[in-house]
């Protein structure tokens, strides 16, 4: 079996849902568990509705309700051609919408919207999209079963950012989901939502649908997890800046983590970690180009593979240098600075030191938190290039430095990671450096 996750853009309207139905139909023999997000943008609309209810802005609350209601009723009418299936979808949709309306009116009466209430309201997005999609799949002849994720995705009670109890998920999903799939059917469920032991609805936080897909895949030992988005996999650079950025056929989890940490718009690595830990490949695919093979994220690459293959640029950074004194070593200063940053929750992007000085790189917005008046502060851009097994092959460092020669990097950091090389650059030279490094990668 496989897991197929489709995000909000992929199920935003009837046209998008038909496209997804075609993709699912083409792979139905692999018995997919289909994990859906809410229709694009509607989680935010639901949360706005809930907050308006809590503050007593009932006019705005009813306006948001009307937008949500109209969209999903229109979706039923446009997606389903058969009257019987359409009426079934409309009945289910109207039932959920009425539940939503009553819940928000209750919040308005109380005059308070708690995190627990926010989770309950947010869940309606996924419950609506999956209810409609399941009936549409049945209309097309698929043996599709609707599954309420709240009966298997057991979590703690940290509302809006709950943690999943994996052992319970494993037991519950194997008992409730697998039997239908073992008979050759497909199962459709919600991303993002779960429930506590007391059956109180929770959400997994932003990126929760990807996490749901990875957790279900790990619990059910899927052969593959597919994350369907609006881009063709992980790209070699930001396509908005590098117009000839290309899809990477394969990339390791460690590389994705580095790219994400340094600002690349890729999957958040924590959301797919449960699958990677089970050595289940995660494919990032494009709903709007289903024939594109996208990118496969694997636990690790083969030892013989090497070469830089992706680059990302983080602007608005600050390098802060501390010089040692006769009374205090640079190592001691760096240890104190790192401890201070940890306490103040300042994220360290990079650090370096020798016997006479040390430096850290942080986001510019955090630089005022570091109080040392004697520190030398320099605005920088941070460029990170990634590839496998870099420490085993020295050629990448030489070629990376050669590509950056005209940009006069302030510092090149190499050796702390087997999958990345970092350069610190003057902000005015950063874009040219990005182009040069990508030209090298693209060869």
C-alpha positions in Angstrom: 0.0 0.0 0.0 1.0 3.6 -0.5 0.0 6.9 1.1 -1.0 9.8 -1.1 -1.2 13.3 0.5 -2.8 16.2 -1.3 -2.5 19.8 0.0 -5.0 22.6 -0.1 -4.1 23.9 -3.5 -4.6 20.4 -4.9 -8.2 20.2 -3.6 -9.2 23.9 -3.7 -12.2 23.5 -6.1 -14.0 21.1 -8.4 -11.5 21.3 -11.2 -8.6 20.6 -8.8 -10.5 17.7 -7.1 -11.2 16.1 -10.5 -7.5 16.2 -11.2 -6.7 14.5 -7.9 -9.4 11.9 -8.5 -7.7 11.1 -11.8 -4.3 10.7 -10.1 -5.8 8.5 -7.4 -7.7 6.4 -9.9 -4.5 5.8 -11.9 -2.9 4.3 -8.8 -5.8 2.6 -7.1 -4.3 -0.8 -7.6 -1.6 0.1 -5.2 -4.4 0.5 -2.5 -3.7 4.1 -1.5 -4.5 5.7 1.8 -5.4 9.2 0.6 -4.8 12.1 3.1 -6.4 15.4 2.2 -6.0 18.9 3.5 -8.8 21.4 3.7 -9.7 23.3 0.4 -7.0 25.9 -0.1 -7.3 28.9 2.2 -10.2 27.6 4.2 -8.4 26.7 7.4 -7.5 30.4 7.8 -11.1 31.3 7.1 -12.4 28.9 9.7 -10.0 30.3 12.3 -11.0 33.8 11.4 -14.6 32.8 11.9 -13.8 31.3 15.3 -11.9 34.3 16.5 -14.6 36.7 15.4 -17.1 34.6 17.4 -14.9 34.8 20.4 -14.5 38.6 20.2 -18.3 39.1 19.6 -17.9 40.3 16.0 -20.9 38.2 14.9 -21.4 40.1 11.7 -17.9 39.1 10.4 -18.5 35.6 11.8 -21.6 35.2 9.7 -19.9 36.7 6.6 -17.1 34.1 7.0 -19.6 31.3 7.5 -21.4 32.3 4.3 -18.2 32.2 2.3 -17.3 28.7 3.7 -20.9 27.4 3.1 -21.2 28.8 -0.4 -17.8 27.3 -1.5 -18.5 23.8 -0.3 -22.0 23.6 -1.6 -20.8 24.9 -4.9 -18.1 22.3 -4.8 -20.7 19.5 -4.4 -22.8 20.8 -7.3 -19.9 21.3 -9.7 -18.0 18.1 -8.8 -20.8 15.5 -8.7 -22.8 14.8 -11.9 -24.9 11.9 -10.6 -27.9 13.3 -8.7 -27.9 10.5 -6.1 -24.2 11.0 -5.2 -24.7 14.8 -5.3 -27.6 14.8 -2.9 -25.6 12.5 -0.6 -22.7 14.9 -0.6 -24.9 17.9 -0.1 -26.6 16.3 2.9 -23.3 15.4 4.5 -22.0 18.9 3.8 -25.0 20.7 5.1 -24.9 18.6 8.3 -21.3 19.6 8.9 -22.0 23.2 8.1 -24.9 23.3 10.6 -22.6 21.8 13.2 -20.0 24.5 12.4 -22.6 27.3 12.7 -24.0 26.1 16.0 -20.5 25.7 17.5 -19.5 29.2 16.5 -22.7 30.7 17.9 -21.9 28.9 21.2 -18.4 30.5 21.2 -20.1 33.9 20.6 -22.4 33.3 23.5 -19.5 32.5 25.8 -17.5 35.4 24.5 -14.3 33.3 24.5 -12.5 31.2 21.9 -10.0 28.8 23.5 -7.3 26.8 21.8 -9.5 23.8 22.2 -12.3 25.6 20.4 -9.9 26.7 17.6 -9.0 23.1 17.0 -12.6 22.0 16.8 -13.4 24.7 14.3 -10.2 24.1 12.3 -11.1 20.4 11.8 -14.2 21.3 9.7 -12.0 22.1 6.7 -10.5 18.6 6.4 -13.8 17.0 7.4 -15.7 18.8 4.6 -13.1 18.2 1.9 -12.7 14.5 2.6 -16.5 13.9 2.9 -17.1 15.4 -0.5 -14.0 13.8 -2.1 -15.0 10.3 -0.8 -18.4 10.5 -2.4 -16.9 11.8 -5.6 -14.5 8.8 -5.6 -17.4 6.4 -5.1 -19.3 8.1 -8.0 -16.3 7.2 -10.2 -16.5 3.5 -9.2 -13.8 3.4 -6.6 -14.2 1.3 -3.5 -13.6 4.3 -1.3 -14.0 4.3 2.5 -14.3 7.6 4.5 -12.2 7.4 7.6 -12.4 9.9 10.5 -8.7 10.5 11.5 -9.8 11.4 15.0 -10.5 7.7 15.6 -6.9 6.7 15.0 -4.6 9.8 15.2 -4.4 9.7 19.0 -2.6 12.8 20.5 -1.9 14.6 23.7 -4.0 17.6 24.7 -1.7 20.4 23.6 -4.3 22.1 21.5 -3.2 23.7 18.1 0.1 21.8 18.2 -0.6 18.3 19.5 1.9 15.5 19.6 0.8 12.1 18.2 1.0 8.9 20.4 2.6 6.7 17.7 2.1 3.4 19.4 -1.7 4.0 19.7 -1.9 5.3 16.1 -0.2 2.1 15.0 -2.6 -0.2 16.8 -5.7 1.8 15.9 -4.9 2.3 12.2 -4.0 -1.3 11.7 -7.3 -2.3 13.1 -9.5 0.3 11.4 -7.8 1.1 8.1 -5.9 -2.0 7.0 -8.9 -4.4 6.7 -10.6 -2.3 3.9 -7.3 -1.9 2.1 -6.5 -5.6 2.3 -9.8 -6.2 0.4 -8.4 -3.9 -2.4 -10.3 -0.7 -1.4 -8.9 2.7 -0.9 -9.3 4.8 2.3 -9.7 8.6 2.4 -8.9 10.5 5.6 -7.9 13.9 6.9 -4.5 15.4 7.5 -3.8 17.8 10.3 -6.4 16.6 12.8 -6.5 14.0 15.6 -8.1 13.6 19.0 -7.2 13.0 22.7 -8.0 9.9 24.7 -11.2 11.6 25.7 -12.1 12.0 21.9 -11.5 15.8 22.0 -10.5 17.2 18.6 -6.9 18.4 18.3 -4.7 19.7 15.4 -1.0 18.9 14.7 0.0 22.5 13.8 1.1 24.0 10.5 2.5 21.3 8.2 0.3 18.8 10.0 -1.1 17.2 6.9 2.4 16.2 5.7 3.0 14.9 9.2 -0.2 12.9 9.2 0.8 11.3 5.9 4.2 10.3 7.2 2.8 9.0 10.5 0.2 6.9 8.7 2.8 5.6 6.3 5.1 4.7 9.2 2.3 3.1 11.2 1.1 1.0 8.3 4.6 0.3 6.8 3.7 1.8 3.4 6.0 1.1 0.5 6.0 4.7 -0.4 4.6 8.1 0.7 3.6 10.6 -2.0 3.3 14.3 -1.1 1.4 16.1 -3.9 2.0 19.8 -4.1 2.1 22.6 -6.7 5.8 22.2 -7.5 7.7 19.4 -9.2 9.6 18.1 -6.3 12.6 19.7 -4.5 14.3 22.2 -6.8 18.0 23.0 -7.2 17.3 26.6 -6.2 14.4 29.1 -5.6 12.7 29.2 -9.1 11.5 32.8 -8.4 15.2 33.8 -8.4 16.9 31.2 -10.5 14.7 30.7 -13.5 16.4 27.5 -14.7 16.2 25.8 -11.3 15.6 22.1 -11.9 13.9 19.2 -10.1 16.2 16.9 -8.3 15.5 13.2 -8.9 16.7 12.2 -5.4 17.9 13.9 -2.3 18.7 12.8 1.2 16.8 13.7 4.4 19.9 15.4 5.8 20.1 17.6 2.7 16.5 18.6 3.0 17.0 19.5 6.6 19.9 21.7 5.8 18.1 23.4 2.9 15.0 24.0 5.1 17.1 25.4 8.0 18.7 27.9 5.7 15.5 29.2 4.2 14.7 27.0 1.2 11.0 26.5 0.5 11.0 22.7 0.9 9.0 20.3 3.0 9.6 20.9 6.7 11.9 18.0 7.6 10.2 17.3 10.9 7.0 16.5 9.2 8.4 13.6 7.2 10.8 12.3 9.8 8.5 9.4 10.9 8.6 8.0 7.4 12.4 8.5 6.9 13.1 6.8 10.2 11.3 3.7 8.9 13.3 4.0 5.6 10.1 4.7 3.6 10.8 6.8 0.5 8.9 10.1 0.4 8.1 11.4 -3.1 7.4 15.1 -3.7 5.2 15.3 -6.8 3.2 18.0 -8.7 -0.6 17.6 -8.9 -0.6 19.9 -12.0 2.1 17.8 -13.7 1.4 14.3 -12.6 3.7 12.8 -15.3 6.7 14.6 -13.7 8.7 12.1 -11.6 9.4 14.8 -8.9 11.9 14.1 -6.2 12.4 11.1 -3.9 13.6 11.9 -0.4 15.6 9.0 1.0 17.2 8.2 4.4 20.7 8.3 3.0 22.4 8.3 -0.4 24.9 5.7 -1.7 28.5 6.2 -0.4 29.8 6.7 -3.9 27.4 9.6 -4.7 28.8 13.1 -4.4 28.5 16.6 -5.9 26.6 19.8 -5.0 23.0 19.7 -6.2 21.0 22.5 -4.5 21.7 26.0 -3.2 19.8 28.4 -1.0 20.4 32.0 0.0 19.4 33.6 3.3 19.5 37.4 3.3 19.2 39.8 6.3 21.8 38.0 8.5 24.3 39.5 11.0 27.8 38.2 11.7 28.9 39.2 15.2 32.6 38.9 16.0 34.1 38.8 19.5 37.8 39.3 20.1 39.6 37.5 22.9 41.4 39.4 25.6 44.3 38.5 27.8 41.9 37.6 30.5 39.4 35.5 28.5 39.9 33.1 25.6 37.8 33.1 22.5 36.6 29.6 23.3 35.3 30.8 26.6 33.6 33.8 25.0 32.0 31.6 22.4 30.7 29.2 25.0 29.1 32.1 27.0 27.6 33.6 23.8 26.1 30.2 22.8 24.6 29.7 26.2 23.2 33.2 26.2 21.6 32.7 22.8 20.1 29.4 24.0 18.5 31.0 27.0 17.2 34.0 24.9 16.0 31.6 22.1 18.2 33.2 19.5 18.7 30.8 16.6 22.4 30.4 15.7 22.8 30.0 11.9 26.6 29.4 12.0 29.5 29.8 14.4 33.3 29.8 14.0 36.3 30.5 16.2 40.0 30.4 16.7 42.4 31.3 19.5 42.0 35.0 19.1 38.4 35.6 18.1 35.0 33.9 17.5 31.9 34.8 15.6 28.3 33.8 15.3 25.8 34.4 12.5 22.1 35.1 13.4 19.2 36.8 11.8 19.5 40.6 11.7 16.2 40.9 13.6 17.8 39.1 16.6 21.1 41.1 16.6 19.9 43.7 19.2 19.5 40.9 21.7 23.2 40.3 21.8 24.4 43.0 24.3 28.2 43.0 24.0 29.2 46.6 23.1 32.7 45.5 22.0 31.4 43.1 19.4 31.9 43.9 15.7 28.7 43.6 13.7 28.6 43.0 10.0 25.5 42.6 7.8 25.9 39.4 5.7 24.0 37.0 3.5 24.4 33.3 4.1 24.6 31.0 1.1 24.3 27.2 1.7 25.1 24.6 -1.0 24.1 21.0 -0.4 25.1 17.6 -1.7 25.9 14.1 -0.5 29.2 12.8 1.0 31.0 16.1 0.8 33.6 15.3 3.4 34.7 12.2 1.5 35.3 14.2 -1.7 37.4 17.4 -1.5 36.7 18.5 -5.1 33.4 20.1 -4.2 35.0 22.6 -1.7 37.6 23.7 -4.3 34.9 24.1 -7.0 32.6 25.9 -4.6 35.3 28.4 -3.7 36.2 28.9 -7.4 32.6 29.7 -8.2 32.6 32.3 -5.4 35.9 33.9 -6.3 34.5 37.0 -7.9 32.1 37.5 -4.9 35.0 37.7 -2.3 33.3 35.6 0.4 33.9 36.9 4.0 34.1 33.3 5.2 33.6 29.7 3.9 32.5 27.1 6.5 33.2 23.5 5.7 33.6 20.3 7.7 30.9 20.4 10.3 28.4 18.8 8.0 28.8 16.0 5.4 26.0 17.5 3.2 26.6 21.3 3.1 29.1 24.1 2.5 28.3 27.6 3.8 29.6 31.0 2.6 29.1 34.3 4.2 28.9 37.2 1.7 28.4 40.9 1.5 24.6 41.4 0.8 25.3 43.3 -2.4 27.2 40.4 -3.8 24.9 37.6 -2.7 22.6 37.3 -5.7 25.5 37.2 -8.2 27.1 34.5 -6.0 23.9 32.5 -6.0 23.8 32.6 -9.8 27.4 31.5 -10.1 27.1 28.6 -7.7 23.9 27.4 -9.4 25.7 27.6 -12.8 28.3 25.2 -11.3 25.6 22.9 -9.9 23.6 22.9 -13.2 26.6 21.7 -15.2 
